Amino acid sequence: MEAIRRKDYYLSIAGLVIFAALSAGRDVFAKELFKQSKMRPAFATFFICIVSWIIFYVTASVARKGPYLFDDFRRASREIKVLVYWSNVLTLIGFLTALMAIDATNAYVSALIDYGGSPIITALLAMAILRETSSRGALIGLSVSLVGVIMLVGGLVGGTEVKISARESVIGTLCAIVSAVAFGLNQVVNKRLVVYGLVREKLWLLRLPLAVVVLGVFAVTKGMPDLDSWAVLVVWAAVGTTAPLFLLVFAFEHLRVSNIASFLFLVPLFTFIGSWSFRHFSDAGIALYLISGFLVMIGVFVTERFSYEADDDGT
């Protein structure tokens, strides 16, 4: 039994590293798609969501040995249904604005603001809505992370990054902040749903339909982009979004939340490496990215460690 637990532990750690690499690769590749083709963030969000939803639906149906008809959701209480509806809205906003931020700036800026901003929003909302308390260490970590985000935003708007115009900096920053707020709110909503007994695999299945429908209508009315290979797009959506989510679910089943938080700094780190490799930012912005990124990652690491020190239930 101990050998099995040890095996699951190391598999979960490996899964987290792969999760970070795939997530970073998805965003860096998205920037390349926006540069090289006429595909826009709205269609990219739609494609990510519909591919992920189909895979999660097939998985749920296979597990039930029959088509999943949402019977458990239809029998759920009104409070759970309202939370699921809000999760749909926040998922749509979070994914769309994240890709809009990547389009306007680059994947690293989006990842850093999202990664640094979401924990701040989540912690504040958890204190206000869920009446949770934060330790002094967690508040110090939040403050350090906030300084890093402010430094990054100030440098971008001030023109430190010559590859991004002032207008693009403002639009990209605002989109990234909205995405961080949406995902922060969604974390609080999802925590309530998990407390009610909703498993994470089902949660992803239920939180994507609104994005699929709304952005699907947009994609149809605006016309499909002219792409050389749709197969590449399918692989990008499945490998870059759906696979990392499955890996994250597996990690949550076998690791403490504090263990998982310790590895999430790899997402902006891998994104930085990918963005630099594809020359998505200039040499003039390197110092800004490194210093602000260091502050954000240290701050988030401290915040997450102290936040889940007392209450580590995996939610």
C-alpha positions in Angstrom: 0.0 0.0 0.0 2.8 2.4 0.9 4.5 1.6 -2.4 1.3 2.5 -4.3 1.0 5.8 -2.4 4.6 6.6 -3.2 4.1 5.8 -6.8 1.0 8.0 -7.0 2.9 10.8 -5.2 5.7 10.8 -7.8 3.3 10.5 -10.7 1.4 13.5 -9.3 4.6 15.6 -9.1 5.5 14.6 -12.6 1.9 15.4 -13.7 2.2 18.9 -12.2 5.4 19.6 -14.1 3.8 18.4 -17.3 0.7 20.5 -16.5 2.8 23.6 -16.2 4.7 22.9 -19.4 1.6 22.2 -21.4 -0.3 25.2 -20.1 2.6 27.5 -20.9 3.0 25.9 -24.4 -0.7 26.5 -25.1 -0.4 30.2 -24.4 2.8 30.7 -26.2 1.4 28.8 -29.2 -1.7 31.0 -29.0 0.4 34.1 -29.5 1.9 32.5 -32.6 -1.5 31.6 -33.9 -2.7 35.2 -33.5 0.5 36.5 -35.2 0.5 34.1 -38.1 -3.2 33.7 -38.9 -6.4 35.6 -38.8 -7.7 33.7 -35.8 -9.0 35.9 -33.0 -9.2 35.3 -29.3 -13.0 34.7 -29.4 -12.7 31.8 -31.8 -9.6 30.4 -30.0 -11.6 30.4 -26.7 -14.6 28.7 -28.4 -12.4 26.0 -29.9 -10.6 25.3 -26.5 -13.9 25.1 -24.7 -15.7 22.9 -27.2 -12.8 20.4 -27.5 -12.4 20.2 -23.8 -16.1 19.9 -23.2 -16.4 17.0 -25.7 -13.5 15.1 -24.0 -14.9 15.6 -20.5 -18.4 14.5 -21.7 -17.1 11.4 -23.3 -15.1 10.6 -20.2 -18.1 11.1 -17.9 -20.3 8.9 -20.2 -17.7 6.1 -20.3 -17.4 6.2 -16.5 -21.2 5.9 -16.3 -21.3 3.2 -19.0 -23.9 5.2 -20.9 -24.7 8.8 -22.1 -24.4 11.4 -19.3 -27.7 13.2 -19.3 -27.0 15.7 -16.5 -29.5 14.0 -14.3 -27.6 14.8 -11.1 -27.4 18.4 -12.0 -31.1 18.6 -12.8 -31.8 17.1 -9.3 -29.5 19.5 -7.6 -30.6 22.3 -5.3 -31.3 25.8 -6.6 -28.2 27.1 -4.8 -25.9 24.6 -6.6 -27.5 25.5 -10.0 -27.0 29.2 -9.4 -23.3 28.6 -8.5 -22.9 26.5 -11.7 -24.4 29.3 -13.8 -22.0 31.8 -12.3 -19.1 29.4 -12.9 -20.1 29.3 -16.5 -20.2 33.1 -16.8 -16.8 33.5 -15.0 -15.2 30.7 -17.1 -16.3 32.4 -20.3 -15.0 35.8 -19.2 -11.8 34.4 -17.7 -10.7 32.3 -20.8 -11.7 35.0 -23.3 -10.0 37.9 -21.6 -6.9 35.8 -21.0 -6.5 35.1 -24.7 -7.3 38.7 -25.5 -4.4 39.7 -23.1 -2.1 37.3 -24.9 -3.1 38.8 -28.3 -2.5 42.4 -27.2 0.7 41.7 -25.2 2.3 38.3 -24.9 1.7 35.0 -23.0 4.1 35.9 -20.2 2.4 39.1 -19.3 -1.0 37.3 -19.2 0.4 34.5 -17.1 2.2 36.7 -14.6 -0.8 39.0 -14.0 -3.2 36.1 -13.9 -0.9 34.0 -11.7 -0.1 37.0 -9.4 -3.5 38.5 -9.4 -5.8 35.5 -9.0 -4.5 34.5 -5.5 -5.0 38.1 -4.3 -8.6 38.2 -5.6 -9.3 34.7 -4.3 -7.9 35.5 -0.8 -9.9 38.8 -0.5 -13.1 37.2 -1.7 -12.7 34.2 0.5 -12.3 36.5 3.5 -15.3 38.6 2.4 -17.7 35.9 1.2 -16.6 32.6 2.9 -15.5 34.4 6.1 -12.1 32.7 5.9 -9.1 34.2 7.7 -5.6 34.7 6.3 -2.4 34.4 8.3 0.1 37.2 8.6 2.5 35.2 6.3 -0.2 34.9 3.6 -0.9 38.6 3.7 2.8 39.4 3.4 3.0 37.0 0.4 0.0 38.8 -1.2 1.6 42.2 -0.7 4.9 41.0 -2.4 2.9 39.5 -5.3 0.9 42.7 -5.6 4.1 44.8 -5.8 5.3 42.5 -8.7 2.1 42.9 -10.6 2.1 46.7 -10.1 5.8 46.9 -11.3 4.9 44.8 -14.4 1.9 46.9 -15.3 3.7 50.2 -14.7 6.6 49.2 -16.8 4.4 48.1 -19.7 2.2 51.2 -19.7 5.4 53.3 -19.3 6.9 51.9 -22.5 9.6 49.6 -21.2 8.5 46.9 -23.6 9.2 48.4 -27.1 7.4 45.5 -28.9 4.1 46.5 -27.3 2.5 49.9 -28.0 1.0 52.0 -25.2 -2.5 51.2 -26.4 -1.8 47.4 -26.5 -0.3 47.6 -23.1 -3.4 49.2 -21.6 -5.8 46.8 -23.4 -3.7 43.7 -22.6 -3.2 44.7 -19.0 -6.9 45.4 -18.5 -7.9 42.1 -20.1 -5.3 40.2 -17.9 -6.7 41.9 -14.8 -10.3 41.1 -15.7 -9.2 37.5 -16.3 -7.5 37.3 -12.9 -10.6 38.7 -11.2 -12.9 36.2 -13.1 -10.7 33.2 -12.2 -10.3 34.4 -8.6 -14.1 34.6 -8.3 -14.4 31.3 -10.0 -12.1 29.7 -7.4 -14.4 30.9 -4.6 -17.5 29.6 -6.5 -15.8 26.2 -7.3 -14.7 25.8 -3.7 -18.4 26.1 -2.6 -19.4 23.5 -5.3 -16.7 21.1 -4.2 -17.8 21.5 -0.6 -21.3 20.5 -1.8 -19.8 17.3 -3.1 -19.3 18.1 -6.8 -16.2 16.3 -8.1 -13.7 18.3 -10.1 -14.1 16.3 -13.3 -17.9 17.0 -13.3 -17.2 20.6 -12.4 -15.3 21.2 -15.7 -18.0 19.5 -17.7 -20.7 21.8 -16.2 -18.8 25.1 -16.3 -18.1 25.1 -20.1 -21.5 25.0 -21.9 -22.1 28.8 -21.8 -18.7 29.5 -23.4 -19.4 26.9 -26.1 -22.8 28.3 -27.0 -22.1 32.0 -26.8 -18.7 31.9 -28.6 -20.0 29.2 -31.0 -22.8 31.6 -32.2 -20.1 34.3 -32.5 -17.8 32.0 -34.6 -20.6 31.0 -36.9 -21.9 34.6 -37.5 -18.4 36.0 -38.0 -17.1 33.2 -40.2 -14.5 30.5 -39.5 -10.9 31.5 -39.8 -8.8 30.4 -42.8 -6.4 27.9 -41.2 -3.9 25.6 -42.9 -4.5 22.7 -40.5 -7.5 22.2 -38.3 -5.9 19.0 -36.9 -3.1 21.2 -35.4 -5.8 23.3 -33.7 -7.5 20.3 -32.2 -4.2 19.0 -30.8 -3.5 22.4 -29.4 -6.8 22.6 -27.6 -6.7 19.0 -26.3 -3.0 18.8 -25.3 -2.8 22.4 -24.1 -6.1 22.6 -22.1 -7.9 19.3 -21.6 -4.8 17.2 -20.7 -3.5 19.7 -18.1 -6.9 19.7 -16.4 -6.9 16.0 -16.1 -3.4 16.1 -14.7 -4.4 18.7 -12.2 -7.4 16.6 -11.1 -5.1 13.6 -10.6 -2.7 15.8 -8.5 -5.6 17.0 -6.3 -6.6 13.4 -5.6 -3.1 12.5 -4.3 -1.4 15.6 -3.0 -2.0 18.3 -0.4 -3.0 21.7 -1.8 0.1 23.2 -0.4 2.2 20.7 -2.4 0.4 21.7 -5.6 0.8 25.4 -4.9 4.5 24.9 -4.6 4.7 23.8 -8.2 2.4 26.3 -9.9 5.3 28.8 -10.2 6.4 26.7 -13.1 3.6 28.0 -15.3 5.0 31.6 -15.6 8.6 30.2 -15.6 7.9 28.0 -18.6 5.9 30.7 -20.3 8.8 33.1 -19.9 11.1 30.5 -21.5 8.7 29.9 -24.4 8.0 33.6 -25.0 11.7 34.4 -25.0 12.4 31.6 -27.4 9.8 32.9 -29.9 11.0 36.5 -29.4 7.6 37.7 -28.2 9.3 40.4 -26.1 12.3 42.7 -26.6 15.6 42.6 -24.8 14.7 46.0 -23.3 11.9 44.3 -21.3 13.9 41.4 -20.0 14.8 43.1 -16.7 11.2 44.2 -16.1 9.9 40.7 -16.7 12.5 39.0 -14.5 12.2 41.3 -11.5 8.4 41.5 -11.5 8.2 37.8 -12.2 10.5 37.0 -9.3 8.4 39.1 -6.9 5.1 37.6 -8.1 6.3 34.0 -7.9 7.9 34.4 -4.4 4.7 36.2 -3.2 2.4 33.5 -4.6 4.5 30.7 -3.2 4.5 32.3 0.3 0.8 33.1 0.1 -0.2 29.6 -1.0 2.0 27.9 1.6 0.5 29.9 4.5 -3.0 29.9 3.2 -3.3 26.1 3.2 -1.1 25.4 6.2 -4.1 25.1 8.5 -6.9 24.1 6.1 -5.6 21.7 3.5 -8.7 19.9 2.3 -7.9 20.0 -1.4 -10.6 22.5 -2.3 
